[in-house]
């Protein structure tokens, strides 16, 4: 995956996510297919939470010369969260932070992409490798969101609401 490919993938994740979930209501965002499955709201919250962490990691490495970082913690902050804001606000935040990250990456030359960072769990990797890891991780979540949203149960139409006490008499 080239630097252009990575930037393109990273820039497309918020839009792809939004395209898949814009129609979901609160009940669907909280629906859990089973105990081992995340909710769609949880997956979106996960992406929204990771975006500023990834942005900060790349900025500190590029602008501050930071040479060590917990890359996995930035990319994968956990799956226990749920959305704490409206879906629209979460998607807007995700898009805004990602535009900022992509703007930073557009200005990078070979030296920046080849700069290494040491991760206590993953060893040394270049910033290009970090960005590839982020892109792969996020695209996997986009596929997961697509799959889970396609399997949501259909809403049930129980007919018109009857006035209280209506029993046919």
Residue, then its C-alpha position, 0 to 999 in steps of 0.5 A: x500500500x503506497x502513501x497515496x493509497x493510505x491517505x485515500x483510505x484514511x480520508x474515506x473512512x468517515x464518509x463510508x461510515x456515515x453512508x452506512x449508518x446515517x439512517x440508524x435510530x437510537x434503538x438500532x444503534x444500541x441493538x446487540x446481535x448477541x453477547x459477543x457482538x458489539x453494537x453499531x453505536x459502540x463501533x462508531x464510538x470506537x472509531x470516533x474515540x480512536x481518531x484524535x488519538x491517532x491524530x495526536x500520535x502522528x502529530x507528536x511524532x512528526x512535529x515534536x519528534x516523539x520517538x516512542x508511542x503506544x500505537x495499539x492503544x491509539x488505534x484500538x482504545x477499546x470496544x466498551x464505549x457507546x456513543x455519548x453524543x448524537x450520531x450526527x455529532x459523532x460523525x461530524x467530529x470523526x470527519x473533522x478530526x480525520x480531515x485534520x490528520x489527512x491535511x497533515x499527511x498530504x504535506x509529508x515527504x519520504x523522510x516523514x513517512x520513513x520516520x520510525x517510532x518505537x512501540x513497546x508492544x509492536x517494536x519499531x515501525x515507520x509512520x507509513x507502517x503505522x498509517x497502514x495499520x490504522x487504515x487496515x484496522x478502520x476498514x475492518x470496522x467499516x466492513x463490520x459496520x456494513x455486516x451488522x447493519x445489514x443484519x438488523x431485524x426489520x422494525x415490526x409494524x404492530x398496526x395503528x395504536x388503539x385508544x386506551x381501554x379499547x376492547x371491542x365493546 
